Amino acid sequence: MQTWAWILLGVLIIFSIIFMLSLTLAISYIDGELTLSFRYGFLRIKLHPQKEKKKKEKKPSKIKKFFRLSKKKKSEPKDSSLNKDDVKLNDTDKKKIKKAKKRTKKEKKKLSYNPKEIYDFAVEMLEGLSRPMKRIVKGIRISDLELDFIIGGEDAFETALSYGRISGIVGYLIGLIQSLMTLYIKDVDITADFDAKESTYNAKMLIKLRLGTFLIAAISIIFKILVNTIKMKNKDR
């Protein structure tokens, strides 16, 4: 095998590995503190909370001080030859020209579309974007889902009602997510504590999406938008 073939094979292997790697968003909400971090291969970026950088106050150097003082000393002489009327006339002419330019721009931007054409365009756009959007949603994987909810309150009856509502909502959301995308549950624990004065909600999860899936869907979305906009422009002509 020739050298160029080995190079091409190596490039293809590298690109396939890059596209196979997942974009991962790690989310955790523990004791009222939200933590967000982004991962891609060896790359890790903390999105929230970010470390506050202390800004150091830079003192102006002696050279800068010298130039500032020299600028202040050099004052531009006022030109008294211009009349106030001439200045006013120039200002009004400039304003008129600006208004005329704005009108022409607005007239160019106006399109002769009727409501039916706009509606048809919107429907066609949504139908075209539904497939790539479904591909993105189906490609999302939620893994290591941990929910630890302790429902409390001063009133026992209200605590019991809250426990029933939250359990129902969580169950419904888990079923909905499982129907749309892949979901791996690690632990879900929802309990009612009648002695606790306040409720506590702790949650952890990893949201993953392969870069290749995202790029293919994004390219198809951009292509559909361009095709539909060209069609609309051709109709307008």
Backbone bond lengths (Angstrom), bond angles and torsions (degrees), N, CA, C in turn:
res aa  C-N    CA-C-N  psi(-1)  N-CA   C-N-CA  omega(-1)  CA-C   N-CA-C  phi
1 M - - - 1.479 - - 1.527 110.30 -
2 Q 1.333 115.65 138.34 1.460 120.41 -176.96 1.536 111.05 -77.50
3 T 1.357 113.38 164.88 1.485 119.01 -175.24 1.522 111.92 -64.84
4 W 1.358 117.24 -39.45 1.466 120.27 -179.08 1.527 111.40 -63.24
5 A 1.351 115.96 -33.31 1.470 120.67 178.62 1.523 110.67 -68.55
6 W 1.345 116.80 -39.83 1.477 120.81 177.01 1.531 110.42 -64.97
7 I 1.327 116.53 -40.75 1.483 120.58 178.85 1.519 110.41 -63.52
8 L 1.346 116.48 -45.00 1.469 121.16 179.18 1.518 111.31 -62.19
9 L 1.345 115.21 -41.88 1.471 120.09 178.48 1.530 110.96 -63.26
10 G 1.338 115.77 -41.60 1.470 120.19 178.64 1.519 112.31 -63.67
11 V 1.351 116.08 -41.92 1.475 121.04 178.23 1.525 110.61 -62.75
12 L 1.346 116.24 -43.43 1.470 120.91 179.29 1.524 111.67 -62.87
13 I 1.325 116.73 -39.97 1.481 120.83 178.94 1.524 110.21 -65.21
14 I 1.344 116.64 -42.48 1.479 121.10 -179.58 1.525 110.15 -63.36
15 F 1.356 116.50 -45.49 1.463 120.30 -179.60 1.524 112.14 -65.86
16 S 1.334 116.29 -37.77 1.469 119.51 178.06 1.521 111.32 -65.00
17 I 1.345 116.84 -38.70 1.476 120.71 177.20 1.526 110.04 -65.75
18 I 1.349 116.53 -42.21 1.472 120.84 179.79 1.522 110.85 -61.52
19 F 1.353 116.39 -44.27 1.467 120.61 -179.01 1.528 112.46 -71.71
20 M 1.339 116.41 -26.92 1.471 119.55 -179.69 1.523 112.39 -79.42
21 L 1.338 117.08 -23.12 1.463 120.06 178.89 1.521 110.87 -67.14
22 S 1.317 115.55 149.53 1.470 120.95 -175.72 1.518 111.66 -99.74
23 L 1.326 115.07 142.30 1.463 122.22 167.55 1.523 106.65 -82.81
24 T 1.313 117.16 120.07 1.465 121.57 -173.47 1.514 110.72 -118.55
25 L 1.323 114.90 130.03 1.464 121.73 174.12 1.528 108.09 -113.53
26 A 1.328 116.45 113.64 1.461 122.19 179.18 1.527 109.03 -93.83
27 I 1.327 115.84 123.24 1.468 121.82 -178.49 1.521 108.71 -121.50
28 S 1.313 116.20 131.94 1.468 120.83 174.50 1.524 109.72 -143.11
29 Y 1.306 114.98 136.46 1.471 121.74 176.99 1.528 106.79 -128.56
30 I 1.328 115.55 96.78 1.464 122.33 -175.37 1.525 108.66 -121.98
31 D 1.333 115.29 126.01 1.475 122.24 177.98 1.531 112.18 52.42
32 G 1.331 115.33 42.83 1.465 120.64 176.91 1.509 115.42 75.73
33 E 1.349 117.88 9.69 1.460 122.18 -179.56 1.522 109.83 -112.87
34 L 1.327 116.55 121.79 1.454 122.37 179.92 1.532 109.94 -93.03
35 T 1.353 114.44 130.88 1.463 120.94 177.92 1.517 108.89 -127.28
36 L 1.332 115.81 127.43 1.457 122.39 178.03 1.524 109.27 -125.77
37 S 1.327 115.98 131.72 1.464 120.00 176.94 1.521 109.62 -142.03
38 F 1.329 114.89 144.17 1.462 122.20 -178.43 1.525 108.88 -108.69
39 R 1.337 115.57 137.00 1.462 120.94 179.86 1.522 110.03 -131.76
40 Y 1.327 114.28 140.23 1.465 120.69 171.43 1.524 107.65 -150.15
41 G 1.311 115.18 103.18 1.464 119.94 -175.56 1.522 110.42 63.30
42 F 1.327 115.72 -122.60 1.469 120.72 178.17 1.530 112.51 -85.79
43 L 1.329 116.93 -8.55 1.463 121.48 -178.85 1.524 110.52 -81.94
44 R 1.315 117.07 128.64 1.464 122.86 178.28 1.529 109.48 -134.82
45 I 1.318 114.89 125.67 1.465 120.73 -179.53 1.522 109.06 -126.93
46 K 1.323 116.87 127.40 1.463 121.63 176.68 1.522 108.48 -87.20
47 L 1.319 116.33 115.97 1.461 121.65 -177.77 1.527 112.57 -86.17
48 H 1.338 116.09 -39.53 1.471 120.97 -178.21 1.538 109.54 -154.77
49 P 1.323 119.42 136.01 1.473 128.35 -6.50 1.523 110.77 -80.10
50 Q 1.297 115.75 144.01 1.450 120.97 179.30 1.519 110.76 -90.34
51 K 1.318 114.88 147.74 1.471 119.65 179.35 1.520 109.50 -72.20
52 E 1.298 114.96 132.32 1.464 120.21 178.64 1.524 110.01 -79.07
53 K 1.313 113.81 121.32 1.459 119.57 179.39 1.520 110.55 -88.05
54 K 1.303 114.97 127.55 1.464 120.28 178.72 1.523 109.56 -78.88
55 K 1.313 114.75 120.31 1.463 120.21 -179.64 1.527 110.30 -82.98
56 K 1.309 114.18 124.41 1.458 119.64 178.02 1.524 110.10 -84.46
57 E 1.303 114.63 131.50 1.465 119.69 179.43 1.527 109.62 -76.23
58 K 1.322 113.39 116.22 1.460 118.67 -179.75 1.527 110.22 -88.63
59 K 1.300 114.50 124.76 1.466 119.48 177.74 1.520 109.75 -82.55
60 P 1.318 117.73 135.15 1.473 119.59 -179.96 1.526 111.15 -65.14
61 S 1.301 114.45 136.83 1.469 119.60 -178.72 1.529 110.49 -71.67
62 K 1.323 115.33 168.29 1.471 121.47 -178.63 1.525 111.58 -66.10
63 I 1.354 116.37 -33.35 1.476 120.52 -179.49 1.526 109.96 -67.10
64 K 1.365 115.79 -43.29 1.467 120.28 179.04 1.522 111.16 -63.86
65 K 1.322 116.95 -40.91 1.468 121.77 177.43 1.517 110.97 -59.93
66 F 1.338 115.42 -40.84 1.459 120.88 -179.63 1.532 110.84 -63.44
67 F 1.350 116.55 -44.69 1.470 120.52 -179.81 1.518 111.99 -66.90
68 R 1.347 116.70 -37.44 1.465 120.38 177.47 1.516 111.65 -62.42
69 L 1.320 115.11 -44.26 1.470 119.87 179.42 1.522 111.14 -64.79
70 S 1.327 116.46 -39.65 1.466 120.21 -179.77 1.526 111.32 -67.23
71 K 1.346 117.27 -35.83 1.470 120.94 177.39 1.522 111.40 -66.61
72 K 1.321 115.61 -40.50 1.464 119.90 178.80 1.522 111.77 -64.08
73 K 1.327 115.82 -37.07 1.457 119.80 -178.30 1.524 111.68 -68.89
74 K 1.357 115.15 -37.78 1.465 120.23 -179.78 1.521 110.02 -81.81
75 S 1.286 116.50 98.13 1.467 121.28 178.58 1.514 109.85 -101.62
76 E 1.335 116.07 134.44 1.461 120.67 -177.80 1.531 109.99 -71.59
77 P 1.327 117.26 133.68 1.482 120.16 178.81 1.513 110.69 -71.32
78 K 1.288 115.00 138.05 1.458 120.59 -179.01 1.530 109.58 -78.82
79 D 1.334 114.70 135.99 1.474 120.78 179.68 1.521 108.49 -89.53
80 S 1.321 115.62 109.79 1.461 121.25 -177.27 1.527 112.14 -90.55
81 S 1.352 117.69 -0.35 1.466 120.96 -176.70 1.521 112.08 -73.51
82 L 1.361 117.30 -26.11 1.464 120.71 -179.07 1.523 110.86 -77.23
83 N 1.313 116.59 134.08 1.460 121.86 175.40 1.514 110.62 -84.17
84 K 1.303 116.69 155.02 1.458 122.46 179.46 1.531 111.02 -66.61
85 D 1.343 116.21 -36.23 1.467 120.56 -179.53 1.521 111.56 -64.11
86 D 1.374 115.56 -40.37 1.470 119.89 178.92 1.521 111.20 -63.49
87 V 1.333 115.90 -40.25 1.467 121.37 179.39 1.511 110.49 -63.70
88 K 1.342 116.07 -43.26 1.466 120.78 179.49 1.522 111.40 -63.30
89 L 1.334 114.98 -41.73 1.465 119.27 179.55 1.520 111.54 -64.29
90 N 1.323 116.20 -40.85 1.470 120.70 178.60 1.523 111.17 -63.36
91 D 1.323 115.77 -41.65 1.462 121.15 179.53 1.523 111.47 -63.32
92 T 1.335 117.32 -44.16 1.469 121.24 -179.47 1.521 111.21 -65.30
93 D 1.357 115.77 -40.00 1.478 119.64 178.28 1.529 110.88 -63.13
94 K 1.313 116.05 -41.70 1.468 120.54 179.06 1.522 111.69 -63.36
95 K 1.334 115.99 -41.51 1.463 120.85 179.05 1.527 111.50 -63.71
96 K 1.342 115.93 -41.03 1.468 120.57 178.81 1.529 111.40 -63.22
97 I 1.325 116.54 -42.23 1.470 121.57 179.24 1.523 110.85 -63.89
98 K 1.338 116.06 -41.56 1.467 120.90 179.01 1.527 111.43 -63.79
99 K 1.334 116.61 -42.64 1.467 121.30 178.76 1.517 111.39 -63.77
100 A 1.350 115.65 -41.43 1.478 120.25 179.09 1.524 110.92 -63.41
101 K 1.343 117.03 -40.25 1.467 121.45 178.25 1.522 111.43 -64.46
102 K 1.337 116.10 -41.90 1.464 120.94 178.70 1.521 111.37 -62.97
103 R 1.342 116.93 -40.10 1.477 121.15 179.22 1.526 111.24 -63.13
104 T 1.341 115.10 -44.69 1.468 119.28 -179.89 1.526 111.07 -63.79
105 K 1.344 116.89 -38.98 1.467 120.82 177.47 1.515 111.59 -63.86
106 K 1.341 116.77 -42.93 1.465 121.35 178.85 1.526 111.26 -64.32
107 E 1.328 116.11 -40.01 1.469 120.45 178.83 1.529 111.27 -65.11
108 K 1.333 116.34 -36.15 1.457 120.19 177.59 1.523 111.48 -68.21
109 K 1.337 116.31 -37.81 1.457 121.11 -178.25 1.521 112.68 -71.27
110 K 1.327 117.32 -26.46 1.465 120.80 -178.93 1.529 110.40 -66.23
111 L 1.323 116.06 130.65 1.454 122.10 179.86 1.515 110.03 -114.31
112 S 1.309 114.59 142.41 1.461 120.09 -177.45 1.532 110.88 -87.98
113 Y 1.361 116.50 60.12 1.454 121.61 178.10 1.522 108.68 -100.20
114 N 1.330 115.62 137.37 1.455 118.75 173.31 1.520 109.61 -90.67
115 P 1.341 119.10 164.71 1.466 121.43 -176.84 1.532 114.02 -57.57
116 K 1.345 117.23 -34.87 1.470 120.80 -179.41 1.525 111.06 -65.52
117 E 1.340 116.58 -42.12 1.465 120.84 178.81 1.523 111.49 -64.55
118 I 1.330 116.15 -39.30 1.474 120.34 177.43 1.526 110.43 -65.17
119 Y 1.338 116.15 -41.86 1.471 120.60 178.58 1.530 111.29 -63.42
120 D 1.341 116.47 -45.31 1.470 121.14 179.01 1.526 111.38 -62.42
121 F 1.344 115.35 -39.49 1.467 120.06 178.12 1.532 111.28 -63.81
122 A 1.330 116.29 -42.73 1.473 121.03 179.59 1.526 111.33 -64.54
123 V 1.336 116.74 -42.74 1.470 121.26 179.57 1.523 110.56 -64.62
124 E 1.341 115.78 -44.54 1.469 120.86 179.33 1.524 111.40 -63.42
125 M 1.335 115.70 -38.73 1.467 120.92 178.82 1.526 111.22 -65.29
126 L 1.331 116.94 -44.75 1.460 121.30 -179.86 1.524 111.63 -65.91
127 E 1.342 116.25 -40.13 1.464 120.02 178.01 1.529 111.36 -64.48
128 G 1.334 115.21 -38.63 1.455 119.84 179.22 1.519 113.06 -70.52
129 L 1.340 116.60 -33.88 1.467 120.57 -178.41 1.524 113.35 -85.67
130 S 1.328 117.57 -11.80 1.472 120.28 -176.01 1.528 111.74 -64.99
131 R 1.343 116.73 -40.60 1.473 119.81 -178.35 1.530 113.01 -65.15
132 P 1.349 118.40 -52.32 1.473 117.38 178.21 1.521 113.73 -63.74
133 M 1.335 117.25 -33.08 1.470 119.77 177.68 1.527 111.08 -67.34
134 K 1.346 116.22 -39.56 1.472 120.72 176.03 1.528 110.63 -63.26
135 R 1.338 115.64 -37.54 1.468 120.31 178.91 1.528 110.66 -63.00
136 I 1.335 115.64 -41.55 1.468 119.64 178.69 1.522 110.53 -65.24
137 V 1.351 116.09 -45.69 1.473 120.63 -177.98 1.525 110.94 -63.92
138 K 1.339 116.78 -43.22 1.466 120.51 179.08 1.524 112.06 -66.35
139 G 1.336 116.13 -29.64 1.466 120.69 179.45 1.520 114.12 -76.21
140 I 1.336 117.26 -12.96 1.476 120.82 179.78 1.525 109.73 -75.79
141 R 1.331 115.31 134.05 1.468 121.67 176.24 1.525 109.22 -122.65
142 I 1.299 115.68 123.95 1.469 120.88 174.75 1.523 107.31 -103.25
143 S 1.315 115.65 117.62 1.469 120.73 -177.03 1.525 110.74 -124.37
144 D 1.321 114.88 164.19 1.483 123.21 178.32 1.533 111.87 53.41
145 L 1.331 115.34 42.28 1.476 119.46 179.20 1.522 109.88 -74.27
146 E 1.322 115.22 122.11 1.467 122.21 177.46 1.517 108.98 -126.49
147 L 1.322 116.29 124.98 1.460 122.53 175.98 1.513 108.99 -125.60
148 D 1.305 116.36 125.96 1.467 122.31 177.86 1.528 107.67 -131.65
149 F 1.346 115.43 94.33 1.459 121.57 -177.93 1.525 109.12 -109.91
150 I 1.323 114.88 126.20 1.475 120.92 173.70 1.524 106.75 -115.07
151 I 1.327 115.90 112.65 1.458 121.68 -176.45 1.521 108.62 -93.24
152 G 1.317 115.31 120.34 1.463 121.13 -179.80 1.516 111.19 -134.04
153 G 1.319 114.68 179.11 1.462 120.85 179.54 1.507 110.99 164.02
154 E 1.308 115.21 164.47 1.469 120.12 -178.70 1.521 111.77 -73.42
155 D 1.346 116.46 -34.14 1.461 121.14 179.78 1.525 109.23 -96.37
156 A 1.335 117.45 124.76 1.474 122.57 -177.56 1.524 111.45 -66.14
157 F 1.336 117.07 -38.24 1.467 120.82 -179.07 1.531 110.95 -65.64
158 E 1.337 116.29 -44.85 1.461 121.18 178.41 1.533 111.43 -64.75
159 T 1.330 116.11 -35.65 1.470 120.81 177.48 1.522 110.57 -63.02
160 A 1.336 116.04 -44.31 1.471 120.61 179.27 1.527 111.23 -64.07
161 L 1.345 116.71 -40.32 1.458 120.45 177.90 1.535 111.39 -65.01
162 S 1.313 115.70 -43.44 1.472 120.51 179.31 1.522 110.76 -63.29
163 Y 1.322 116.47 -40.07 1.464 121.12 178.80 1.528 110.59 -61.20
164 G 1.333 117.02 -43.99 1.467 121.28 179.44 1.530 111.93 -64.99
165 R 1.335 115.93 -43.03 1.468 119.99 -179.70 1.522 111.54 -64.51
166 I 1.328 116.04 -48.65 1.473 120.52 -176.78 1.532 110.50 -65.35
167 S 1.326 117.35 -40.41 1.477 120.51 177.46 1.523 110.85 -60.92
168 G 1.345 116.24 -41.86 1.465 120.85 178.84 1.514 112.42 -65.40
169 I 1.347 116.69 -42.50 1.473 121.57 -179.63 1.529 110.47 -65.42
170 V 1.323 116.78 -45.01 1.470 121.06 179.90 1.525 110.72 -62.88
171 G 1.333 116.63 -43.55 1.463 120.49 178.18 1.526 112.37 -61.66
172 Y 1.327 115.97 -41.86 1.473 120.80 179.30 1.533 110.85 -65.76
173 L 1.343 117.29 -43.87 1.463 121.25 -179.04 1.525 111.57 -65.57
174 I 1.326 117.32 -39.20 1.469 120.64 178.24 1.531 110.27 -63.44
175 G 1.328 116.72 -43.38 1.471 120.70 177.44 1.520 112.38 -62.85
176 L 1.347 116.51 -40.28 1.465 121.51 179.76 1.525 110.93 -66.30
177 I 1.326 117.23 -44.73 1.471 121.58 179.57 1.523 110.76 -63.49
178 Q 1.339 116.68 -41.56 1.470 120.54 179.25 1.528 112.48 -63.70
179 S 1.338 117.12 -30.04 1.471 120.53 178.52 1.529 112.62 -76.89
180 L 1.329 117.10 -23.13 1.467 121.44 -177.14 1.522 113.14 -99.24
181 M 1.317 118.24 -37.14 1.462 122.65 -174.48 1.524 110.28 -145.13
182 T 1.325 115.62 179.77 1.472 121.28 179.90 1.524 109.43 -84.53
183 L 1.326 115.92 133.31 1.459 121.84 -178.20 1.520 109.80 -134.59
184 Y 1.336 115.50 126.43 1.464 122.46 175.86 1.528 108.22 -116.27
185 I 1.328 115.01 113.71 1.477 120.51 -177.45 1.528 109.40 -94.36
186 K 1.327 114.96 128.25 1.463 120.54 176.18 1.529 110.90 -90.46
187 D 1.326 116.05 -49.70 1.474 119.95 -179.58 1.530 109.05 -162.42
188 V 1.328 115.58 131.63 1.464 122.43 174.43 1.518 107.55 -128.15
189 D 1.320 115.54 116.14 1.464 121.19 -177.08 1.534 108.81 -131.97
190 I 1.323 115.53 112.04 1.476 121.58 177.22 1.517 108.13 -121.73
191 T 1.324 116.65 116.24 1.468 121.21 -177.20 1.524 109.95 -129.40
192 A 1.307 114.29 156.14 1.474 121.11 176.31 1.525 108.85 -106.24
193 D 1.318 116.56 124.10 1.460 122.60 178.39 1.534 107.73 -115.55
194 F 1.321 115.54 105.12 1.466 120.51 -176.13 1.526 112.81 -75.68
195 D 1.335 117.06 -12.57 1.468 121.09 177.23 1.533 112.26 -88.75
196 A 1.324 115.98 -22.08 1.470 120.16 -178.86 1.530 110.77 -74.84
197 K 1.312 116.37 136.57 1.468 121.28 -179.54 1.533 112.16 -79.33
198 E 1.330 116.25 -30.74 1.459 121.42 -178.45 1.527 110.71 -129.58
199 S 1.321 114.81 157.01 1.470 120.96 177.09 1.519 109.90 -87.74
200 T 1.326 116.23 148.18 1.463 121.96 176.33 1.528 109.12 -124.82
201 Y 1.324 115.03 136.96 1.462 121.20 -177.50 1.532 108.31 -127.13
202 N 1.311 116.26 117.46 1.461 122.37 176.61 1.532 108.81 -122.79
203 A 1.324 116.52 135.34 1.470 120.75 -177.51 1.522 110.24 -148.40
204 K 1.341 114.36 147.07 1.473 122.45 177.18 1.516 108.82 -142.26
205 M 1.336 116.63 144.81 1.466 120.06 174.17 1.520 110.86 -166.30
206 L 1.325 114.72 160.06 1.456 122.77 174.75 1.528 108.01 -120.91
207 I 1.324 117.18 124.03 1.468 122.24 177.98 1.523 107.60 -106.56
208 K 1.344 115.60 117.84 1.465 121.17 -174.73 1.531 111.38 -118.44
209 L 1.334 115.25 143.24 1.465 122.46 175.64 1.518 108.07 -149.11
210 R 1.331 115.67 127.39 1.462 119.78 179.01 1.527 110.79 -67.82
211 L 1.319 114.73 140.05 1.469 120.33 -177.86 1.524 110.81 -63.28
212 G 1.325 117.53 -39.08 1.458 121.22 179.71 1.513 112.34 -61.14
213 T 1.328 117.13 -43.75 1.475 122.12 177.94 1.511 110.98 -61.77
214 F 1.322 116.03 -43.31 1.471 121.05 -179.47 1.524 111.35 -65.51
215 L 1.338 117.37 -43.45 1.463 121.25 -177.63 1.526 111.80 -66.93
216 I 1.332 117.02 -42.82 1.466 120.77 179.27 1.522 110.41 -62.47
217 A 1.332 116.46 -44.66 1.475 120.71 178.75 1.524 111.22 -65.65
218 A 1.332 117.92 -40.90 1.474 122.11 -179.88 1.527 110.81 -64.51
219 I 1.351 117.86 -41.55 1.470 121.76 178.82 1.524 110.55 -63.88
220 S 1.343 116.79 -42.98 1.473 120.40 179.46 1.530 111.57 -65.63
221 I 1.332 117.69 -36.10 1.474 121.95 177.38 1.526 110.40 -64.89
222 I 1.334 116.47 -46.65 1.473 120.75 179.63 1.531 110.55 -62.89
223 F 1.344 116.41 -40.95 1.468 121.23 179.10 1.527 111.54 -62.76
224 K 1.335 116.61 -43.54 1.472 120.88 179.23 1.524 111.58 -63.18
225 I 1.324 116.40 -41.89 1.473 121.08 179.73 1.524 110.33 -63.43
226 L 1.334 117.45 -44.02 1.470 121.61 179.60 1.529 111.65 -63.28
227 V 1.338 116.21 -43.65 1.472 121.02 -179.58 1.526 110.46 -62.52
228 N 1.334 116.92 -45.24 1.469 120.90 -178.64 1.530 112.24 -67.34
229 T 1.321 117.32 -38.47 1.474 120.33 178.40 1.526 111.45 -67.50
230 I 1.339 117.03 -37.90 1.475 120.97 176.76 1.523 110.50 -64.55
231 K 1.335 116.35 -40.52 1.467 120.88 177.78 1.531 111.61 -60.71
232 M 1.339 115.45 -43.63 1.461 120.44 179.65 1.516 111.98 -65.37
233 K 1.331 116.89 -38.62 1.458 120.82 178.87 1.531 111.53 -67.16
234 N 1.336 116.07 -38.39 1.465 120.77 178.19 1.530 111.45 -66.29
235 K 1.338 116.21 -37.60 1.467 120.91 176.88 1.528 111.31 -64.62
236 D 1.350 114.84 -39.23 1.468 119.95 -178.58 1.523 112.20 -66.11
237 R 1.332 116.22 -30.31 1.474 120.64 178.56 1.532 111.22 -69.19
